[in-house]
Amino acid sequence: MRCDYSKIDFRHGVVVRVGICGFILTCCALSARGLAIRNYDASRHDRFSSGYPSNPQPNTNFWLAAHDFSGVGWDASNADRSVTLVSPRHFLAADHFRPAIGATLFFLNRHDVLQSNTVAAYHTTTNDAGEATDVVLGELSDSSLADNEVSYYAIAAYETEAEYAGLPVIMYGKSARAGAGTIDGFTDVSVSGEKNTTRCFEVNYNKLSGDGDDAHVESGDSGSPSFLLVSNRLALVGVHSGIQDAPTACTTYDGFVPHYLNQLNAATREGGYQLALSPPPAIQSYITDIAVDGTNVTLEWTATNFVNYTLLFTTNKLTSKIIWQEVPPISRFGPQEAPYRMSGTNQPASSLPFRFYRVRIEVQQAPGQ
C-alpha cells in the first residue's frame, strides 16, 4: 500500500499530521512482523527465543540481554499492545492503542517468571489547548508487580529538548523485539480525525543506508517504549505514536514523555507515587531559621526555576527531603525522604519537643521547568 500524500499535511516545526502506528496506520507499507529492523536477525533482536506471548522464553543472545526489560509488558488479549511501568502501580501507553480497562497485562519478571495484573483506570495528559494527547498513564489494580520482581523505569530527564537531540535510543516494538535509532528533532504531531496534537520527538530511518540495528515502527507498535541508556540503565523517553513514510526515508514519532512530566507526576501522586528521574535532578540547599509557636507551622519556600515547598511538621519528622535541627543545642534528625514538589495541610506542632529549628531544604530542580 503506497502513501496517499494528499492526506498528509507535513509542516515541519508546526504541526505534522501523520498516520498512527496502531490499528489504523494507512500511509505506509505494512507488515505483520512488528518493529522493522534493517538487518533483522531473530537471534539478535528478539527479546524471547520462543513461547511469546503466553510462555516467553528469554533469548540469551538478545543484543540487550544485559538490560532489565521486565517492566515492559503486553496485553494478554493482544500482545501487540505494549505498556511500560513507571511506578509500582502505573504504566505508560499510547492512548489510541491502549489496553482496555479490565484487561490483563503480562510481564516477565527478573527471574523469568510470568506475572500479571489488571488495568484499573487511565489518566490522560493534555496539550496547551486542553485536549487529550496520545501519551496516557495507566493505573493497575494494585502494586503487586513490584513485590514480584518486576521493575519500573525512571524517566529520562534533562533540562531542555536540545540536550536530547542526537542521543541514541533503544526502540522496542510488538513481537518483543528491539532496534536502535537517534533522536533527530522535536515537533508537534496530530493525526487528523484520530488524536490531538502531541509533543513528539522524531527518529529518522534512512532506507538507503545505515546501521544494521536501525529501526522504524510499523502497524501495531504504538505504545511500545523508546529508552535512553543513562549510566547503563534504561530510562524511558518516549512511547511510539505515529509514522510518516517517504520513498527514501521513514520517520517515527514518539510521544515525548518528559514533556508531560508535571501532569504525570500529578496523577501518580494521587496514588502515593512519584516518578523517578534519570539522571536525578540537581539538588540545591537553602538554610533558614523558623520558630514554632506551639500551634501550626508552615514554611513555604519558592525560588525561580525551582519547585514550591510546603514543609509540614510532625513529631520528630518533616515530610520533605530536608535536614532539621534544634538551635541550640544541636540535635539532628534526618534526612527525611519524600518526593520533591510536595505540599499539604499544616500539621499540629504542639507536641514538638523543640521551639526553634534550623532547616536545610534540599530542593530538586524540576527538569525543563
N, C-alpha and C positions, 0 to 999 in steps of 0.2 A: 504494500500500500504506500503510495507516494504522498508527500506532504501537499496539502492544499494551502499554498501561501496566501491566497486571497483571504483566508480566515484568520491570519495571524498579523497582529499589529506589533511589530518589533521596533520599539523606540528606545534605544539604549539610553540608560540613565534616567528614564522617566518611568513608564510602566510597560512591562513586557507581558503580552498575553501569549500563553503557551499551552501546550497540551499537558494534562496531568498524567502522571505515570502510575496511576492506579487502574481503575477498571475501565476508563473511557479514553485512554490515550489514542488519539486518532490521527496524529500528524507525523508519525514516524513509522518506519518499517518495524514490525513487531515480531517477537519470538516468545515462545513459552518458556525459554530457558531461564530467565531471570537476568540478573546483572550481567551486562555484556562486557567481557574482558578480552583485550586484544589477542593475547596468546593463551586463551583459556586452557587450563590443564586441571582436571578434577583432582589429581593427587596434590596439586599445589594450592589451588584456590578454593576448594570446598572445605568448609569447617568440619563436616562429617563425612566419614568414609562410606557409610551405609545407614539404612534404617530411618532416615529423616522423612516425615516429621514425628512418627509415632514411637520409634525406638532408635533414636540417633546414636550412632557410634562415633566417637571422636576420631578425626583424621590426624594421626601423629605427624604426617608430612605437611600439614597445613602451614603455609608460609608465615602465619601469625599465631601459631600454636603457643608461643611463649606468653601471649597476652590473654587476659581474662575476658571472655565473651559470655560468661554465664548470665549477665544481666540483659542480654539480647534475647528476647523470647518471641513466640509466634502464637497466632490464633489457632486453637485446636481444630476449628471448623474450616479454616482456610489459611494454610501455612504461608501463603503469600503475604499476609498481613503481619509485619514485624512490629515489635514495640521495644522500647529501651528504658530500663529502670533508671530513675534519677533520685529515688529515695526508697526506703524500705516499703513504701506504700504507693508510689507514684511512678508513672511511666509517660514517655512522650510518643506521639504517633502523628500521622498526617490526618487532619480532620476529614478529608474527603475519602479516606480509605481506612477508617479506624474500625477495630473490632466492636461488635455490638455490646451494649450494656448487658451483663449476664453471661457474656462469652467466657469460655475457659481459655486461659493462656498457659502455655508450656514454657519452661525454662530448664536447661540442663545445668545443674549446679557444678560447683568447683570439684566435686568428686564424681562427676559424670552420672549423677542420679537425676532422673526426670522429676521435676517439681511442677506444681500447678497452682493457679489462683484465679479469681473471678473478677471481671471488670464490674465495678460498682457505680462509677459516675465519671463524668467528664467536666473539665473546666476549660473554657475557651480563652484564647488570647485575642486581643483586638488591635486593629490598626488605628491610625490617627483619626479616622472617620468613625470610630466606634464599631466597626464591622468585625466579625469573627474572621481570624486568619486561618491558615492551613496548619499552624502549629498548635496542637491541642494536648492538654495534660490529662492523662487518665488516672483514675484512683482505683486501687484494688480493694477487695473486701476486707483484707487485714494485712498485717506486716509480717506474716509468717515466712515469706520467701527469704528475708534476711536471716532469720533464725535457722534456715535450712541451706545455708552456704551458697546463696545466690547473691551476686554482687550488684551494686548500683554504681552509677558513674557521676563523677564531677563534671561540671560544665566548663568548657574551655573559656576562660575569662581574661581578656586583655582590655586595655584602656580604650582603644579605637579600632575601627574596622581596618584601618591601614595596617595595623600590626598583624592581621590575619592574612593579608594579601601575599600570595606566593608560598604559603605554607602547604606542605604535602598533607593530604587527607587520606584516611582509610575509608573506603566506600563499601558498605555492606548491603547485600540485596537478598531478594527472595531466593529460595533454594539454598539459603545459608552459605553463600559464597562471598568472597571479598576481593576487591581490587584496589586500585590506587588512583589518585588524581591530585590536582593542585587547585587551591582557591585562586581564581583568576579575577575576581571582581565582585561587586555587590550591585543589586538593583531591586526595584520593587516589581513583583510579579503578580499578575492576576490571570485567572482562567475564565474567560468570558462565559457567563451563564453557570459557572460551577463554584468558583471560590473568589473571595475578595482579595484585595491587594495584601501581599505578604512580603516582608523583607527577606530577601534570599541572597545567598552567595552563589556564584557561578563556578562550575567545573567544566572546562572546555576539553573536548576529546577530538584530537586530530585524526581523521580517518586515513590519512595518507602515511603517517609515520608516528612513532612514539615508542614508549617503553612497553614491554610485554605485559605488565600488570595494569596498564592504563585501562580505565573502565568508564562506562556511562550507564545510566539506568535504563530499564525497559519497563514494559507494562507489568504491573504487579509489584514494583519495587517501592512504591510510595510508602512513606512512614519508616522505612529502614534507615539506620543511622549512618552518619559520617563522623569519624573520630579524628582528632589530632593526637599525636603522641607527645605528652608533656612529662618530662622526667621518666620516659619509657613506660608511661601508664596511659591507658586510653582515657581521653577526655572528650565528651560529647560536644559537637559543634553544630550539627545540622541533622534534619530529617528530610529525606527525599520528597520533593513536592511536584516537580514538573520537568519537562524536557522540550528542547527545540532542536529540530533536525535541519540539516542543510547538506548539499552534495558532498562537501569535504570535511564537515565538522558536525559535532553533536554537543549541545550544551545541556548539562544537568543543572537544575535549580533546586537548591536545598533551603528549606526554611531555616533561617539563621537564628538558632536557639538563643545565643547571648543577647540578641536584640530584645527578647521578651523576658529577660531575667527578672525584672521587678514584678511583672504580672505573675510569672510562675511561682516566685517566692511567696507572693501574697496568698496564692491558692494553697501551696504546701503548708504554710504556717497555720492555716485554719485547722489542719490535722496534726499540728505539733512538729512539723518537719521543716528543715532549712536546707536548701540546695547547697551542695559542696561546690567549691570553685577550684579550678586548677589553671594556672598557678594561684595560690591563695592571694587574696587582696592584700595590699600593703597595709601595715599597721602603723598608726600614728598615736602618740601618747600625749595626754593632756593632764595636768595636775591642778586640782582646785581644793579649797577647804570649804566644808559645809558644816553648819550647826544643826543639831537635832533639837526640835522644840518640844518633843515628847508626844506629839500627835501624829502628824504625817510629814514625810519628807519626799520631795520630788526634785531631782536635778535634771534639767534638760539641757543638753549640750548640742549646739548647732555650729557647724563650720562649713565654709564654702567647699564644695566638691566632696563633702563627707556627709554621712548619714546623720539623722537626728537620733538622739538617745533620750529616753526617759528611764532613769535608773531608779529601781524600786528597792526600798529597804525592807528586809525581814530580819529576824533574829540571826545574827552571825552570817548573813548571806546577802549578796546583791545579785539581782537577776540580769547581769550583763557581764561581758568579759572585762573585768576590772580587778584591780588590787586595791584594797581599802585597809585603813589602819586608824587606830585611835591616836590622837595627838593631845598631850602626852599621856601616859608613856606609850611607846610604840608597841602595838600588838598587830600582827599581820595575819590576815585570813585570805586565802585565795592562792592563785586567781580563781574566781568563779567563772565557769564557762557557760556561754549561751550564744545563740546566733547574733550576728550584727543586724542592724536595722530592726531593733526590738523596742517596743514601748508597751505601756499598760497602765493599769489603775494604781493609784497610790496605795501603799501598804501601811498599816499601823506601825509606828516606830516606838510606841510607849514601852515596849518590853526590851528595847535595845539596852545593852549593858553600858554603852558609852554615850557621851553627849556631843563630842566633837570628832570629826572624821576628816582625814585627808584621803582623797580618792584619785587614783591614777586611772584614767579612762583610756582604754586601748580601742580605738575606733578603726575598723577595717574599711578601707576605701572601696566604694562600690564601682566596679569596672564599668566604664562607658557612661557614667553618670556625671 
